[in-house]
Amino acid sequence: MSKQKKIATLKEQEGIKTPSNFNRTAISKGKYQRKKTVDINVLSTKIKEGNIAALAQGITLLESTNVAHQQQAQELISKCLNDQNSSIRIGITGVPGVGKSTFIESLGTSVTALGKKVAVLAVDPTSTITKGSILGDKTRMESLVKNENAFIRPSPSGSTLGGVARKTRESIVLCEAAGYNVILIETVGVGQSEVAVHDMVDFFLLLKLAGAGDELQGIKRGIMEMADAVVINKADGANEHAAKLAKAEFARALHMYPPKANGWTPPTFTCSAIHNKGITELWDMIVSFTIEMKTSGHFIKNRQQQNAHWLTQTIEDQLKQKFYNNATIIAALDTYKNKVLQSECSPFQAAEILLKIHQEELK
């Protein structure tokens, strides 16, 4: 290639011409500029009408760390709180690679076929280094994302315990106000504490793999103690026999735990999400669980206890946020961090001093 041609390829090309009917006056007056404020009354009305764009905007408002947005978010929650429908909240957890996204797509598709509206709150892990998340759950649920009776919202987990997004609890309220009567919450599945998701759902489902070597590990972690059902996924092909053996192993393991307070005995299932095998039976079991819990009164009691838990959790979060956002604390924190690093002060002494400084600020 000649020198002239090389220069030509690097030459900036002419872009798209501005349409002749483009209203520059409107632009100068801000007609096409993005609104800086949100009308909560309009937004809540649209959410209750089932407007997906409004629901997505509402959840974005919940997730914002902006102080003004947080105040608007609380106002939005208040307006939507009394419009919740008769829903079932299902938490789904399992180790990475167990097939949670495929399972949720299969279950969601089956449930929407029954006339239900399904909302999926999928939580993606946040990098502790870059603080970023891929948020790729929609790409893994290609069929469900096109379903007009389904809503999928991936959110970054942040630093929240158990891999649950900071505002997932409030997002449930908005989804229910929008008319979604089946809420599926997918956790990161990091193998640590899943208490956070357990404390915001009616039914807690544990997905397992056969032959993965985590049968004993699953028991040791204590997650099975919280499970309302254990499902061995990927029970197809050459793995089908191993899945049946794993099902028997987990069934025996569940008998070692004391009975649940609600009287429910967690069953074990095998399924193949990719082939849609065992999904219908699993949903029928969840429906039976819901009927049994509502009849006994444990369903409402469980939600009341969860609300009480989220009251104390919110207080703790607010106190923590106010502490770290305090200008005096921000300045003093670096000073005492350096003192701890230089062994001039113990971490416990530094913490006590900083808390006293904060108490003085509140007076």
N, C-alpha and C positions, 0 to 999 in steps of 0.2 A: 504493500500500500504506500502511495507517495506521501510526501510531507503535507501537501495541500489537502489531500483527502483526510489525513489524520486530524488536521485542524478543523476541517468541516464537520467531522463527527462530534467534536467537542463543543461546537458552536451552539449557543442557546437557541432553541427553537421557539417559534412564536406560539403563544398559548391560545386558549379559547377566547374568542372575542366577546366582549360584553354585549348582551342582547340589547337591541335598540329600545325595547320597552322597559328597561331596568330603571327603577325609580330611585334615583340618587337622593332626592329630597327626603323620601321616606327613611332612607338609611341614615341621613344626617340627623333626623328627628328621633331616631332610635326605634323605628317601627319594627325592624328586623333584628334588633339586638335581643340577646337572651335576658329574660326577666331575672332580676336579682332577688326578688322576694316571691314567696309562694303564698297563694291564697288558700289557707287551710280549709276553709268552708267549701270552696270549689273542689279542692283535691279530695277531701273526705267523701263528698257527694259522688264524684266520679269513681272512687274506689268501691263504694257501695253499689254502684251500677255495674260493677264488673269490668271496668275499663283497665286493661292490662298495662297500658302505658302509665296510667295514674298510679297503679299498684307498684310498678317498678320505681317510679319517682318517689313514692312514699317510703319505700324501703331504703332508697339511696339517702333520703333525708334522715332516716333512723341511723344509718351507718356513719353519717357525717360527724366529725369531731369539732366542727364549728359550734361555738357556744350559742349563737343565734339560731342555728339549725336545730340544735338539741332542744331548745325551748319550743320551737315549732313542732318538732317530732312528738314531744309530750302532749301538745295540744291535739295533734292528729290522733294519737293513741286514745286520748280521752273521748274523742268524737266517734271513734270506731269500736270502742270497748263493748258497748251495749248492743252492737249489731252482729255479734258472733253467732254463727249457725251451729246446728248440732253436728259437730265434726268428730273425727277420730284422728288423733295425733300419733304418728308411728315413727319411732326412732330406729334407725338402721345402722349398725356398726359392724366392723370386721377388719381384719388386717388388710393392708394394701395388696391388691392383686386377687382378692377373694371374689371380685366381680360385683361390687356394690352398684356401680352405675348401670351395668347391663341388667342386673336384678331389678333395680328401681324402674328402668324403662319397661321391662316386661310386666311388672306388677302394675305400674301406672297405666299402661295400655289396656290391660285386662279390666281394671277398675273403671276407667273412663267408658269402656264398652258397656258397662252396667248402668250408665247414666250419671256417674259421679263426676265431680270436678276435682282434679288432683293438683296440688301445689307441691313442688319439690324444692326444698331449701337445702341445697348442696353446699357443703363447706370444703373449700380447697385449702391445703396447708400453706401457711405463709413462711417464707424463708426468714430465718433468724438473722441472716447476714444482709441480704438485699432488701428485706421487708416486702418483697413482691410475691404475687400469686399468679398462677397460670389461668385459673378460672375456666378450665376446659370442659366442664361437665356437659355443657350444651352440645359440644361436638361429639361426646360419647353417647348422647341420647338423641340421635338424629331423627328417629321416628316420633318419639314423644314430644319433642320440641315443636313439631308441626301440628300436633293435636290441639284443636281449638278449645278443648276442655282441660288442658294442662297448662301449668305455668311453672317454669323452671328458673330458679334464681341462684346462681353460684355466688358465694361470698367468701372473702378471705377470712381465715380463722384468726388471724392476728396472734396475740399472745394469750388467748383465753384458754382456761383449763379444759382439757378434754377435746380440744380441737373444735369447739363450737363457736361460731361467730358471735361477737359481742352483743349484737342486737337480734339474734335469732328469735328470742322469746317474744319480742315486740313484733317481729315480722309475721309470726304466727297469727297475731291479733288482726293484722291488716289482711292477710290471706283469707281468714275466716269471714271478715267483714265483706270481702269481695265475692263471697259465695263459694269458696273452695271448702268442700266438706271432708276431704281426705288430705292430710298434711304429712308428707314424707320428709323426714329430716335425716340427711346423710352426714355422718361424722367423718372426720379425717381417717380414723382407724389407726391411730399411732400406737396402739397397744398399751396406752397409759390409762389414766382415769377417765371414764366415760360417764361419771356421775352427773356432769352438767346436762347432757342430753337426756339422761334418765329422769332428771327432775323437771323436764318440760314436756314429756310425752305421756300418752295413755298406755301405749304398748311398746315394749322395747324388744327389738329383734336382733339376734346375734347370728351373723353369717360366718360359716366355717368352711374349711376345705378338708377333704379327705387326703390322708397321706402327707400332710404338710408338716407333720411332727409337732403340731402345737396343741394336741389334745390335752396333755397334762399342763402345758403352759396356759392354755385357756382357763383351766380350772384354777390354777395357781393365782392368776391375775385377779380373780374375783369378779370378772365381768359376767360369768355365767350366773352368779348369785343374783344379778339384776335382770337377767333375761327372762322374758315372758314366753319365748320360743327360740329354739336353736335350729337353724336351717343349714344343711350341708349342700352347698352350691356346687355347680359343675358336675352333677351326677349324670354324666352321659358318656357314651363310648366305652373305652377301656377303664374309665374311672368309676363306672356305675357300681361295680361290685365293691370297690373300696369305700364308696360313699355309704353304702348300706351298712358296712362294718363300722364305719365311723359314727353313723346314726345310733347304732346299738351301744357303742362306747359312751357317747354323750348322754344317752338315755339313762345308762347306769350311773353316770357321774351326777346327773341331776337329782337322783334319789338320795345322794349323800347330803344334800342341803336340807335344812329345816323347811317346813311348809311355809309358803308365803302368807302374809297377814290377810290377804284377800281371798285365800282359799284356792287359788288357781295353781294347777300343776303344769309347769311348762312342758309342752310336747316337743318332739324332735321331728324334723322333716328332711327329705331330700328333694332337691329340685335342680332343674337345668334351665337357667334363665335364658340362655341363648336359643334353646329349643322350646321354651315356654311350657316345660313339663313341671307339674306340681304347684304351679302358681295359683290355679283356681282353688285347689284344696287348702292352700295356705290362707287365701283371702277368706274362705268360708270359716276357717278356724278363728281368724281375727274378728269376724262378725259375731261368732258365737261368744268369744271373750267379751266383746263390748256389751252384748245383751246380758250376759251373766253378771258383769260388773255393775251395770246400771240397775239391774233388778235387786242386787244385794246392797246398793248404795255406795259401794266402794269407788265407783267411777267419779262421782261428785266429790266424795271425801278426798280422793287422791288429788283432784284439781285444786281443791281448797288448800290442802297442805302445800302444794306446789306454789300457789299464789303467796302464801305466808313465807315460803322459802325465798321467793323472788323479791319480796319486800326487803328482807334483811340483806340479800345479795346486792340489791340496788343501793341501799344505804352504804354498804361497804365500798361499792364502786364509786359512788359520789364522793365519799370522804377521801378516797385514794386520789381521785381526779383533782379535787380541790387542793389537796396537799401538794401534789406535784406541779400544779399550775400557779401556785402562789409565788409571786415575784421574789419575796424575801427568801423563801425556801430554795428557789432555783439558784440564787446567788450563794446561799450558805451550803448547799449540797455539794458543790464543787470543792469548796474549802475543806469540808469534813471528809470528802472522798480522798483528797490528797493527804490529810492527816492519817487516815486509816492506811493508805498505801505506804506512808512513811513510818508506820507503827507508832505514831505519836498518840494515837487514840484507838481504842478497840471499836469494832463495828457496833457493839451494843451500846457503848457510851455515846457514840456519834448519833445513833438512832434516837436515843433518849433526849439528847440536846436538841436535835432537829424537831422532835415532837413538841418539846417545850416552847421552842421558837414559834411553832405553828399555833400553839394554844394562846400564846401572847398576841399573835396577830388577830385571833378571833375575838379578843376582848374589845 
